[in-house]
Amino acid sequence: MTAAELTRRIKAKALAVGFDLVGVARAGRVDEADRLREWLDRGHHGTMSWMENWFEKRVDPRELVPGCRSIVAVGLVYHTGEEGPGPETARVASYARGEDYHRVLKDKLYALLDFCRELDPEVEGRPFVDSAPVMDRYWAERAGLGWRGKNTLLLNKRLGSDLFLGELLLTAELVPDRPAADHCGTCTACIDACPTDAIVEPRVLDARRCISYWTIEHRDALDPERQDAVGEWLFGCDVCQEVCPWNRKAPEGSEPRLQPRAGTWPETLDDLLRLTEEEFDERFADTAVERTRRRGLVRNAAIVAGNTGLGSVEALEVAAGDDDPVVAGAARRALEKRAATVA
């Protein structure tokens, strides 16, 4: 089978298993290694020390899969057009409303890998979804799926930026696609709208200023200024995507496993403030929210309660007596803000 025919059939299968985008890039060392090193040296990754690990593997996929010659990059729309779920009016990033995307994409990528082996039993490969040292957006851009917007997220003219990305690293020789062109132009909507000025320059994000980082990756106490800046965001933040012109007419995704699930989120912020470890595991074990753990989510609930007036004093008092000092500290500050407002 020729490389062109193999490429055609793999792409067709990727769409058949449910991906919305698929493209191919030639494997090699990324040409942005120095830029990544500078970003790390500037501390823009915050406490995400894992981003410093396996640097050579991160910048050269051939270190991850020996003999890798091609990268099949895929995209899956997660936009649903629905606000929920989430307690009361606290906000949850749209990507976290359904089943954990790592599971969804990996199931599809493994099916695609099995198909590749049926076509050529000698093909070796390995799927990746956001949990290994692979530069997802770089390879998606190189494979023609879209371009990296000024908020650093991948943008597609037809599908916008509400996209999950994954890769299948293969030893097969495939026909690469042309890299996508940049269509942001002079627009700075995402930079202008970021409530914490986390986009320090076009395509450079300082995670230490980002609400998504604070509410998901940083699980220790937040200083008062950052707590105030979190606003009503309980998990993640969608502001830079909500203002992007390319998302105005983006279609909704059709993957059933990514649709919002009733019953996952408690109905009120009080329920979250009283959430036990066991209840957290029961509700969120197979969702992306598991990432923040019980400590992070209940801490965030207390912060949102302090910022918005949602939640009762009684529930905050329960959280203020929590065994976890991070949760208790956030709840005590929320009570102080509540008392100051009343006074």
N, C-alpha and C positions, 0 to 999 in steps of 0.2 A: 504494500500500500504506500502510495506517495505521501510526502509530508503534507501536501495540500489537501488530499483526501482525508487523511487522518485528522487534520485540523478541522475540516468542515464537519466531520462526524462528531468529534468531541464537542464542538460548539453547539451543534444541534441537540446533543444529549444534555448539555448543561441547561439549555432552555427547556427541554422536556422534563427535567427533574424539578423545575420551578424557579430557576434563577431568572432575573429580569435583564441582566447584562452579563456578557462574557467577552473576553478578549485574550490575546496572547502576547506575552513579552519574551524576549530572548534573555535567558539567565546570564548574569554577570555581576560584577561588583558595582554597586550603585555609585553614581557620580556625585552624590551628595554626602559622602562620608564625612568630609571636613565640616560641612554645615551642621550635621548632626552632632559631631564632637563639640563644636562651638556652643550649640544649644545646651548640651549637657554641662559644659564647663561654666556656662552662665547661670546654672542652677535652675533653669526654667522648668525642669521636671519635678521640682519640689522634693517630697519624700518618696517619690516613686523610684527608689534606688534600683529596682529590677531593670529599669531602662538602661542602666549603665553596664549591665551584665551581657556577656556574649556579644561584644561589640562587633567582632569580625563576622560572626554568624548573621548578625543583624544587617550588615552591609554587603554580604555576599551569600546568596541562597545556596550556592554550591557547597558551602560549609555545612549546611543543614542536610542536604540530600546529595551525597557524592555522585558525580556524573550528571547532575541536573543541567538540562539544556533549555528547558522551556518552563514558563510560568503561565498557567491558566488563571487569570484573574476573573472573579465573578462578583456580581452585585445583586442585592435583594432589597426591594423597597419595603420599608416598615411603616410608612405613613398610613394612617387609617382614617383620618378626618374626624376622629372623636376626641373629646377633651379628656375623658376619664381613662382609667379609674384613678381614684385618689380620695382621701377623706376630705369632705367639705370642699373648700376652695383652695386647699393646698395643692401645689402643682408638682407633677411628676413628668420627667422627660418622656417623650412619646416612644422612644425606643424600648422603654422598660415596662411596657404595659401588657405584653404577652409572655410567651414562654422564652426562656433564656436563648438568645440568638446563637450562642455558641453551639448548642445542641442542634438547633434547626439547620444551620449552615453546614455543620460537620456531617450530619446525616446525608445531606445532598452531595457533599463533596466525596464522601466515601462511595456513594452510589456511582458518581462520575468516575472515580478511580477504578472501581470494579469494571466499569464499561471499557475504560482504556486498556485494562489487562485482557479483556475479552478480545479486543481488536489486535492487541500485540502482547502475548504472554511475557515477553522479555522486558516490558516497560516497568520501571520502578517509579514510585511516587509517594508523596506524603501531603495530606491536606493541612491547612493552617487557617485558624480563625482567631485573630486578635489576642491570642494567649501564648504566643511564641515570638522569638526575635525576628519578625518579618515586617518590613515597612509597607504595610497594606496600601496606603494611599499612593506611595511612589509607584508601586507595581501596577496599581489600577490605572494610574495616569499613563504609564508607559505602554500599557495594553490597550489604550484607547477608550477606556470606560468613561473618562471625564477628565476634568482638570481640578487642581487644588485651588479652592477659593481663598480669598483673603482671610477667612476665618480658619484656614488650614484644612477644612473638610473637602471631600471630593464632591464636585458638582457635575451633573449631567444636564445637558440642555433640555432633554425630554422629561427626565425623572427627578430633577432637583438634587437635594443633598440628603434626604432621609433614606440613606442606603447603608445596609450592612455589607461589608466587604470580606472576601475570603480568597484563598489561593490554593491551587493544586500545583505542587512542584513535581515536574516530570523529567525523566531521563530521555524522553522521546524528543525528536527534532520536529518542531512545529513551525508553521509560518507565522511570524510575528505581525501584529497590527501596528499601524502608525500611532505614535503618541498623540493624545488629544491636545487641541489648541486651547489657549486661555480665552475665556469669554467674559471675564469680570469687568474689563474695560476700566473706566474711571470710577466705578461705583465703590463707595466705602460704607454702605449701609450697615454691614455687620460690625465694622470697627466703631462706627458712630453709636450704634445701639448697645454695645456691650456695657452692662451696668457697672462693671468693675475695671474697665480698661485693660482687660486681660490680653487683647490682641495688640501687642506693643508696637508692631509694625506689620504691614501686609505679609501674611503667611508665617507669622512668628507669634506663637502663643506662649505666654508665661503662665504655666499651670498654677503657680502660687497666687495668682489673682483671679482664678476661674471658679465660678460657683459650682460647676460640675466636679471639679477637683475637690473643693471643700466638702461637698455633700456626699461624695462617693469614695474617693481615694484617701482623703485625710480623715482618719477616724479618731484622732485625739481632740482635745479641746480647741475651740476656735476663739480668737481674741474678740472683744466686743465689737470692734469695727467690722470684722468679717461676719460676725453673726448678724449685724444689722444689714449688711449687704446681701445676705442670702435671700432676704425678702420672704416670698411665699413658696420658694422652691424647696420641696421636701426631698427630692432625689433628682440630681442633674439640673440641666438648664437648656432651654431651646431658643433663647432670645436671638442669637446670631443667625439661626436658621429661619425663624419666623419672619424676619425682616428681609430675607434674601429674595430679590425679584424672581430668581429662577425657581423658587418654590411656590409661587402664586398659583400656577396652573398645573403643578405636579400631580400625577394621578395617584390614587390610593393603591396600596399593596393588596395582593390577593392571597397571600400565604395564611391559611387558617390558624396555624400555630402561633402566629405573631399578633393575632387579634386580641384586643383587651378581654380579659377574663373576669367575669363576674365572681365576686366572692373572695378574690385575692386580697384586695385592700379593705381594711376596716372602714366603716362608714364615717366615723368621726375621728378627730384628732385625739380625743380622750382615749379612744380604744388603743391608739398607737402609743400614747404616753404610758399606758398600763401594760403594754405588750411584754410578755415573758419570752425567755429564750426558746422555750418549746413552741409557743405560738408563732414566733418568727420563723422557725424552721418549717413548721407546718404550712404556713402561708406562702413563703418566698423561696423555698429550697430549690425549685426548678425555674427560677426567674433571674433576671439580671440584677434584681435588687439584693440578692444574696451577697453580692460583692461588698456592700457597705456594712454587713453584719448587723446584729441587733443593736449594738452600741451606737453605730453611726446613724441608724434610722431613727431610733428613739431620741438621740441627741438632736437630730434635725427637726423632729416633731416639736421638741421643746423650743428650739430656736424660732420656728415658724409661729408657734403659739405666742411667743414674745413679740414678734414683729407684726402680727396681724390681729391679735385679739381673739383668734380662734382657740377653742379648748377652754375647759373650765379651770378655775383656781384649784378645785379639789383634785383634778387629775394632775395638774402641775405639782401640787404638794406631794402626791404619791411619787412622781418622778424625782422630786427633790430629795426624797429619802432612798433613792435607788442605790443598790450596792456598787454600781459602776460610778466612779467619781466623775467621769466625763458627762454622763447622762445627768447626774445630780447637779453638777455645776451649771449646765445649760438651763435646767429647769429652775434653779434658784435665780438666775439672772432674768429669766422670763417673768418670774413672780415679782422681781424688783421693778421691771419695766411696767408690769400691770399695775402695781401699787403706785408708781409715779404718775401713771396716766389718770388714775382715779383721784389722786391728790391734786 
